[in-house]
Each structure stands twice: as C-alpha cells, then as structure tokens.
Amino acid sequence: MEDLKYIPANYKSDQAVRWCPGCGDHAILNTLHKAMAEAGVAPHQMAVISGIGCSSRLPYYMNTYGFHTIHGRAAAIATGFKVANPEMTVWQISGDGDGLAIGGNHFIHAVRRNIDINMLLFNNKIYGLTKGQYSPTSPRGFVSKSSPYGTTEDPFIPAELVFGARGNFFARSIDVELKVNQEVLLAAQLHKGTSVVEILTNCVIWNNGIHNPITDKEVRAEKTIHLRHGEKMLFGKNLEKGLVQDGFLLKAVTVGQDGYTIDDVLVHDAHTPSNFLHQQLAMMDGETLPLAIGIIRDVDAPTYDEGVSQQVEEVRAKKGFSTLRDMILAGETWTVE
Amino acid sequence: MLEKTNVKVLDKVVVRFSGDSGDGMQLAGNIFTNVSAGLGNAVSTFPDYPADMRPPQGSLSGVSAFQASVGKGVHTPGDKCDVLVAMNPAALKRGYKILKPGGVIIVDIDSFNESGLKKAEFTTDNPFTELGINAQVIEAPVTSMTKAALADSGMDAKSVLKCRNIFALGLVCWLFDRPVEGALKLLKNKFAKKPAVYEANAKVIQAGYDYGHNIHASVSTYRIESDDIRPGVYTDINGNTATAWGFIMASEKSGRPLFLGSYPITPATDILHELAKRKDLGVKACQMEDEIAAVCSAIGASFAGDLAVTSTSGPGLALKSEGIGLAVMAELPLVIVDVQRGGPSTGLPTKTEQTDLMQALYGRNGESPLAVLAPVSPTDCFTMAFEASRIAIEHMTPVVLLTDAFIGNGSSAWRIPEEGDYPEIKVPYVPAEVKESWKPYLRNPETLSRYWAIPGTEGLQHRLGGLEKDSNTGAISTDPVNHEKMVMLRKEKIERIANDIPEQQVLLDVDADTLIIGWGGTYGHIYTAAEELNAAGRRVAFTQFRYINPLPANTGEILSRYKTIIVAELNTGMFADYLQSKFPNLDIRRINKIQGQPFLVQEIVDGVNKIMEGK
C-alpha cells in the first residue's frame, strides 16, 4: 500500500456529512474515497456531478471538482463535461427518483451513447428528501404517502433499462457489502464507457428495511450471489449451491444433488459481448433465484467522448483550416477595393 | 456603429423547374406561373428545352427547364434563380451555377442513385461536394413519396412516375404560400377528360405541399443590403450562419474551446448544422436527446471550461428555463440562442416574431437576472454572437441572444473580419495572487463576476450547485441575510455590464421631438420607415436597441430628450412595457404587429403618422 499516491482522506472535503445516521449513503461515500485512492485518480482530475435528492449531496463531501445540479439532469451535464474535458474522471451520482423518473430520458441516452462516465445509482426505492413518496423502483402495491392504498404500477428494474439502452457495464452491490462496493466502484472506474453501478441502499427514515428480505445477514448468503468474472456461479452459506442452465433459463441447484455436479455450474463471463446471459443474471430478484451482486457485465465498446474528439482531429487533419478566416476564405467570396 | 441597411422584400422570386425532358417541368412551371398571376403577380417565363429531340434519359443534354419569375415589377425571367428544382443529378449540374446566393435547391433525392449520378457524369457519390455547392438543399424523396401517395390509385408504375412534377410543384407552392386550390383549378381544366389523372395529381400536389409543411421547409424572401462598402473580402451570409461563426470567433479570441449542445428546432436548426460542420475548426457540436439535455450538456461543458452555447427557438427556451437558472446560480458563462418564431406553443414555426422577450428576461423561477442581446440584421448576428460570448465569459453569466426567423434566414453581403477587428476576450481565470485564499464566489470588485476555476487545475477543486451559497465561503447557506445579499450581488453583476457595452446611438434627425424605437431584427424596416418620414417632412429620430439587458447606460438620458416616444415591435408591446417599467414617467406610444411576418415599411410610416397627427 506504500506506493499509492493518494489516501482516502485526500478525497474528503471539509463539509460535515449531513445524511441521517444509519443511512446507507455513508458507506458508499467512504468506499468511493477508498476506491479513488486505490485507482490513483488525482482529486483535481476528478469531477463528481449529481442531480437532486439525498444521494445527490455527495459532491459536497468530495475534495474534487463537484457540481450539485438540478433534478434529473446530471447525466446530461456530465455528458457535456466529459466531452469538453475527456481527460477527467467523471462520476455521476443519482438516486432512483432522480435517475430513473425525472432523469430517465438522460439516463438511457447516456448509456446508449456510451459516454465514459461512472454512474452511481443509489436505489432505496423511495423519495427521501421529499419525505416518503413511492419511486419508479418501488414494487407494485407499495404503500407510501403518495400511494396510501398501494401503487397500481410496475417498477423499473434498473438493469433492464441499462440493457434496453444497450449498456456495456452493469454492476450491483448492497450498501452493507463493503468489499463488493469497493470492487464494483473500482471496476466502474477502470471500465471505459458508461459504467452503471446500482447500489441497494437503505433509507432508515422513510423505507427502513426495504431490502431486508434479501440483505439480512441470516438470509443474504442464500438470497444473493456474488458474481466474479471467470469463476463458478456459486452461492449459499458454504457455496454449496450453483446456477445451471435450464433450457434458455437459469436454475439454482445444490451441487451433488439431483445429479448436478460442479461441472454443471456456469462460469461467469462478464466480458462476453452478448448480453443474453447478463440480462438473465441481472434480472434475478432474490425470490426464486438469488439477486446478483458484483460485476455482471463489463464489455469494451467505442465511447462517445472519444468518438467526438477523434472525429474533430480527423476532420481538422483533412481540411487543415487553422482559423475561422481561413475557412471562410476557402468559400465563395469577392473583393471590394 | 451600425451601418445603414435596407431590407428588400424580394418583390419577385425566380423559380427554375428542371429535370429530364420527360419529367413534365414545363407543366409544373406553367401552373406555378398561372397560379401566381391569379394572385395578382406579374410574371415572366422562359422555357429552356433540350436541343436534341430524343436525348438519352437522365443525361446532361436531356435537361429540360422552365424558369418563372413572378412578383412585382417583373419584366424578365431573371438571370439567376432563387429556387432551383432539380429532378435528377443532370438538372443539378446544369442549373446550380445560376442559383443566387442564399438560394435554395430542391432535389428529388431518389434520383440521386449510382446510375443517375453516372449519367450526369459525376465522378464521386456526393454531387453537392463535387460541385462545391454551399446552398440550402432540400433533399426531398419526390419519387418515393409520389409512389406512396398513389399506392392505392391502381395506376400503373409509369403513370405514377409522371406525377412527380406535381409533387415538386406542391412543395414550391408551400414555399411561396401559394394555396394549392389555384393549381387544382388549372389541373382540372387540363385533365377535364381524364378525371382519374386529375384525381391522382390532386392527391400528389397536396402530398408535396404537406411535405413542405411537415419538414418546415422555408426559403427567405428577404435580402438585407448594407451600406458597408469598406474595402475587404466579402461573402454572402445568413443570420444563422453568422451566429454560428460569431461563436467561433469568440472561441478564437478567448482561447476557450467551443461547445454546442443543441436539439433540432425550426428555425434555429441551421446553427446546429453549421457548427456540426465546423468540427474542421475544432468545434464540439453535440445533438442531445432533448432541449433540456442540450442546455445541460452546455452547462456541463461550461463548468469544464469551454465556451458553451445552446441554440433553440421559443418552445425550446421554455424547456431550458430550469437549466438556465442553474447557470445563473452557478454563475457560469453560457450563451443561449433563441431564434424567435411565432408562438405560443408550437405556434408558427417557420414565421418570425419578437414574442420571446419577456421569456428571455424573466422566464425563470426566483430572482434570476441574465444578459439579453438582440442582433439587428443577419450580419449583426455575427457581432452579437461574439458580444454574447464576450459578456458571458468576462461577466460569468448566461446570456440570451434573441435573433428571429427573419434575420436568421435572411441573407446579406458581409465583410469578412480581419485580424484585429474583434478584441481579445479576457477570461477571468483565478488570479495568481488570490489562488491560496480563493473561494468559488470570490468576486472581481469591479465587475462583481466570480472567477473561472477550470477543472483539472490542481488546488482549485470546488463545488458549485443550485443551492444558495455563502457569499464568503462558497458553502451551502440558508442564512436569510446571505441569500438577500447574493440575490443583490447577482442583480448588480448584470447591471454593471452596462459599463462594458457601447452607448446607445440615436440616428437621423436627433433634434426632432419624436423618437422611434425598435429592437433586434426590425432594424432595417424601421430605419427605412424613419428615413421616409423625414423625407416627407415628418421630423423623427430613430434608435434601435441591441443590448436589451442591461440597457446601455445612456438610455434614460436619451429617452428624456423626446416628447413623443414610439416603440415599434412584432409583439403586443413587450419592449415598450419593459422600458416603461424602467422609466415609469414616460408616455410610450406603440406600433405592434403579430402576424408572423416582418413589418412592412408602410405600416410603420402609417403608424407613426397616425400617432403624430394625434389620431
């Protein structure tokens, strides 16, 4: 660790963190400090851009360049920033309301363009800052202040939107899984292109325990699976269970039972261009199949910001105008003596 | 100093229909001519047949053309045309040289295939580049849309193709506001004995007309001539191109790269088109997913240190409001171009109006002042785009540039600026001497603008945001007194721009008792009207505002000199109300027009006469 240029403290701003005690966001902030130190990104070479909501306060707690913008628009602002200065590392922070409701359009288009930014999506399935309304990731029937009789609509599954927008990086973690958090944030940083990281966070005030059926210590090993590229898809307390292919679908089995051996268990390939299996893995919800955490998809593809810069360079090299006047004079002109 | 300009409504337009000899160009041209004559236009025509009786189809020698000049005082078919209709590549090649500057070419893009290009002896697959064509080209799928319109007609393929000319005619009728009813009458007579053919043509002409409507096809029928005859190299330019180029000049003079975030909208899209081409000068032009993303990407680019611009028209400005408010709060440079069109809502997308003034000045939540500029002519779009950028950067503020469809599409001869014609833009970087103690809202005591700390610079990491900030530390603050202080600082920062813009000048009979006032794109018409009034013995002074907020420092002094003040504008009186709010004691008279059309000189003359005669 001695050869690291930066330590987590280098990324901490002097502002007091004002999230509620026990909020899942604290853990992610600390992990981001650590992951950036590990990646060796200089604080002045990093910009953190957020929308509106509890999680969007994050830039104020970073000793980097930061912009706390307006509701839903962080992805568009981050896009402009990255195109203007492709050298810098850009993190975009959104919650489920900010990123998927008011900002849904910018979210899918940023992913489609594959702009090289890292998107942190804090998913607590609630509007916290406005005091407890259902969000686009709240389950059908969810009772909240704005749905006293339960919602009558189905939620988005963030991963499904990412794949629908042809995304090339999707990872998921849970606020309390500190090691996985570190792993996925670092991978998002290293991936070129739009990296979407969904983190299931707990809102202690308005939606306490929403993820408990999956994240509780007693059940977590059974209800989640930590996917690692190149490794068998195993889960359970003693990693005795695995995912196998069942026709076009996935099935959870116990190794050594019903004739399944370890050879039947699938090996995770996060880098395969086809997103068919990635989608199935990302859609597992902890009910019949375990919720996937870790890096689900990580595939290289051309990025938007690089495309724009390269095109500018190519056209400039070909046409060779150095000034506006040069360019105009190459067109149709006449002279008045 | 503004030079005098004359707005010439093209009292005549020359349209050249050209295609293969079998394409029915003579018929299309004749009908257009007769419809125009029926509307009271004088007409003159020139059929230009191929020399060979049976030239090969699609060949250069097979091009048949019909040139029609229609309008006022028409005595000849015209040397050059305003609109060239080219039904195939050969017609384009034969005709493009006689297109006037600022003219429009309509091609049947379906015929621009490999075989068509070969027959016309093109050597590349891009005939427009090969011919060096820089005009506005409407690439209409005439053949396929004609086929589609007649898909259910039961006609054979050959007969269907014979109706292509009428589709093109329908499109030209849209461009020049010729109702298709006139053409239908003529077609009915012509095909009296073939009702099926008439029905087909009636369908197709409507399809062509609707196509023009759907793609917002427009052609400027105005020419703005300036009296600027300084020696130099000149080119022809329309307002939207001039706007785009003004930003490039500002980028060169500030050393900050140019970023455009935009979304297509009539009549502003040509700015996006031009800046997208100017990747050859290093411009980063991004077409975003919507108007909001367009302004937001520009704000992101501005935060990153670029000269950032977003271009739009009225409905788009409405969508951008919240984003612009963020730029006001974050005190970042940003230029928003609004090429005004008829409103409200979708309104009259291809027509001109000055009805976004209040939206530009006040259309945001909270106390949200920004600078507003309005160029007065196509060439002034260049100067004012430069000025908008200069003010945005030097005063760290969003600036709205209010052009309009009339000057945006209108064209004019323009002297290409020479080295030294435009000043260096002084970028307010964080001064070295304050770097240690610098905070994001530390201000230049003279301009009150904050400094621009470019991300990537070591030691200047900072956080901006839409939340109110402490005036000293830059941290989030909800302190009541601090908020009021920041509101007043932002307000005064904009007001102090008045120290940094030219004084307002009064033209013509400055000692008269009556002052006619205009703003923005109405300059040419009002100037001419004021001149005519003076020539007729009505003593009037005239002034045109191009700095709207803040107003030039001497505005109050000027207004106090005149007994009668008349504001002429293309809305119900927005600038008059604005002036009234600043100078409550004035008795302001008004001349207004809200028809989606520029003033006629006579309308202003009549309006002024009426007011001066006390009617």
Interface residues (C-beta under 8 A of the other chain):
Chain A: S13 Q15 A42 P43 H44 Q45 A47 I49 I52 P59 Y60 M62 N63 T64 Y65 G66 F67 H68 T69 I70 R73 A76 I77 A78 T79 G80 F81 K82 V83 A84 N85 E87 M88 N105 H106 H109 V308 S309 Q311 V312 V315 R316 K318 K319 F321 T323 L324 R325 M327 I328 L329 G331 E332 T333 W334 T335 V336 E337
Chain B: P101 N134 I229 R230 P231 G232 V233 Y234 T235 D236 W245 I248 M249 E252 P257 F259 G261 R278 K279 D280 L281 G282 V283 K284 C286 M288 E289 D290 I292 A293 C296 S297 A298 I299 G300 A301 S302 F303 A304 G305 D306 A308 E322 G323 G325 L326 A330 R415 I416 P417 E418 E419 P455 G456 T457 E458 G459 L460 Q461 H462 R463 L464 G465 G466 L467 A475 I476
